[in-house]
């Protein structure tokens, strides 16, 4: 597919490590990187008001597609004018695709080529989320950065299991890219491949060929120890384009933030 213009501008890069400084332009302004995203799972960061977030220096927050899809529902939020108005936040918002929640609720989920069939953790209602559906939900929410729907597997997993899951993620990524119609919302692809460095390299190349606005490193914090996570992250970085934003998913401890900036730009 056609290469997409990057919303990321690189300003500086360390000569001693992989740390970078830059900025990402969105429809709600520009945020500086590296950046930490407070998690607003259901449209609110717990115990913190939007004013508090601004005072704390937050530039972008994260919303959870799975939880907002279930409650209160993306169509209701769309009627409010989108997630920004719903939660009274005028900064940037990134929404995940729901892939990690599908993984974490695997006892309630069945994954097929078409998507993920699962039961609501609230009332047990049968639900289905396809790659196209994940994009539809996020476009209704109106987030500045959307994530492609991916499949996530636990650690450890066999190489065969990892290949199967990663290939499915690639096919889903293509479908997400084709379903992406609101161009003022950026769409990031998610690099999988388990802890196999060669599979990570191959998958990064596949996603770059599809063409996204940025690239995330997914499939971490799934049971591996910290050093394995750091090593896998470091091994993935050389295969990501220098002129695009990078998002290290699923980490957030103070130590992880330092290590993450050392080897990868967090968004």
N, C-alpha and C positions, 0 to 999 in steps of 0.2 A: 504493500500500500504506500501511498504518498507520505513522505516524511513530514511531520507536523512541526510548525515553528515553535521553538521552545519559549515558554514564558519566563525562563530562568536566565538571569544575567550573572556571570561569574566576575567578582571583583578582585579577589585575592586568593592565592593558594599557598599553603605552607611549603617551604623547601625541605622540611624535616619530617613531615608526615602527610597524611591524606586530608588534613583539615582544610576547609574552604570557607570563604566568605562570599555571600552573594545576595540576591534578592529574587523574589518571585512575584510577578505581576498577576493580579486577579481582578475580577470585575468589582471587588470591594476594596481595591487599593493594592499596595505593595507591602510585602512583609520581608524582613531581613532574615537571612539564614547564617549560621544554624539556628534552629528554633525548636522550642518544646511546645507541643500542643496539649493543653489541658483537655481532658476527656469529658465531653458533655453527652453521655450515652443517650439519654432520652430528651435531648433538647435543653439540658441544663447541666452545668457543672455543680455537683452536689455541694451545698452549703456556701456557695459563692455567687454573688450577684454579677450581672454583666458589668456594672460599675466597678466592683471589686477587681474583676479580671483586667479591666483597662488600667486600674491603678497598679496592679501587679506587673503590668507590662506585656500581657498576653496579646499576641498579634493574630493568632489563628487558633481555632478550637476544633475538636473532632466530634462528629456526631455518628451515631451507630445506626446503620441502615436497617439491620435486622430488627432492633428494638423499636425504631420509629415506624417500621412497616407493620409491626404487630400492634403497637399502641403509641400514639393515637391514630396512626394511619397516615400514609403519605398524601392521600387525596385531601384529607382534612387540613393538613399543614399547608398544602398548595392553596386551599381556599383562604387561608390566613395571609397569603402573599409570599409563602415560602418560609424556610426555616429561620432565616435572619429576623424577619418580623415576628415570627412565632415566639422566638426567645429573646427578642429585643437586643440583638447583637449586630453591629454594623461593620465588624471586622470580617476577615476571611473565615470560611468554614470548609473543612475537609470531611467527607463522609466515606466510611469504609463500605465495602460491598456486601458484608454479611458472611464472607467466606470463613472467617475464624470462628464465628458463632456456630456455623454449621458444623465445623470440626469439633468445637467444645461440647456441642449438644448431640454428638454422634449417635447416642442411644435413641434419639428421637428423629434421626435423619436417615434418608436413603438417597444416595447420589447415583444419577444415571447420566447418560449423554445429554439429555435434555435439560437437566438442572438438578436441584435438590428439593425433594419432598420431605417435609418435616411437620412436626406437631408443635403448636405453640406451647412454650414453657409456662404460660399463664393459665390457659383453659383447655389445652389439649386439642384445639381446633386444627384440622388438617390444612396445611399451607404448602405452596410451591413457589420456588424462586428460580427462575431461569436467568441466564446471562442478560437477555433482553429485559427481563423483569427487573433485574438489579439496576440497570441503567434507567429504566422508566421511573423507578422509585426515586433514584437520586436526582433525576431531572425535575421531578415534581418537588422535591425538597429544595432545589435551587442552590445546592452547595457550589462553592467555587472550584473545588477539586473533588472529582469522583474517582472511585477505585473500580477496576474491572473485577468481576467475580472470579475467584480462584478456588482451587481445592487445596486443602492443607492436610498433611498427614503427620502422625506422631513420630517422635524419636524414641527408640530406633525403629526404622522401617527398612525392609529389604530394598536392594537396588531395583528389583523388578517392580515392586510396589511404587517406588519413587518415580520410575519412568512412566508407569501407567498414569499416575496422578498428574505429573508434570505435563504430559502430552494432552490430557484432558483440559488442564488449565490453559494451554496454548489455544486449543480449539475454542474454548469459552472466551478467551481474550479477543479472538478474531470477531466473534459474534457481538461482543461488547463494543468493539470499535465500529462495527457496521451499524449498531443501534444508536450510536452517539450522534444526536442531531442538534443539540443546543451547544453551539461552538463557543459561547461565552463561558461555558463550564469546562474546565480542563479535565482530561481523563488520563489517569496513570495506570500503567501495567504493573503487574506484580511478578517478580522473578522468584520462581520456586526451584526445586531440584534437590531438596533435602540437604544433607551434609556432604553430598558428592560434588566436588568442585567442578568436574567436567560437565556434569548435568546442569549445574548453575550457569556455566559459560554457554552451553548450547541453548539453554532457555532464554538467557539474556539476548542472544543473537536473534532468536525467533521473535521476541517481543519488539526488538528494535526494527526488525523487518516489517512487522505489522504497523508500527508507528504510533507512539503515544506522546503526551505532553510532558511526561515525567516517568520515572521508573522507581519502583519500590522493591525493597528486599524483604520478602515474606518468608513464612515457614520457619521462623525462629521462635524461641521461648515456647517450644512444644515438648519439653522434657529433657533437652540437652543441658549440660552444665555451661557455665558462663564462658569458659575458655573455648569450648567448641563453637559457641555462638560467635565469639569475637573472631575466631579463625575463619569461620565460614563467611562472615561478613567481609573480612579483609580479602578473601579469595575471590569474592564476587565483584568487588569494586572495579578492577581493571577491565571488566567486560561491559561496564556501563558508559554511555557517552558522556564526555566531559562537559558538554554544553547544555545538559539537562539536569533538572532537580532530582535529588535522590532522597528517598524516604525509607528510613529504617523502622520497620513495623514491629510493634509488640514489645518494645523495651521502654523503660522509663525510670529506673532507679538512678540515683545520682551517679553511681559508679558506671552504669551502662551509658549514661549520657556522655560522660567524659570519654569513655572508650569508643562510643559511637562517633563522636565528632573527630576523634583521632583518626579513624579509618573511613568514615563515611559521613557525608553531610546529611543531617536529619531534616528532610524536606528542603 
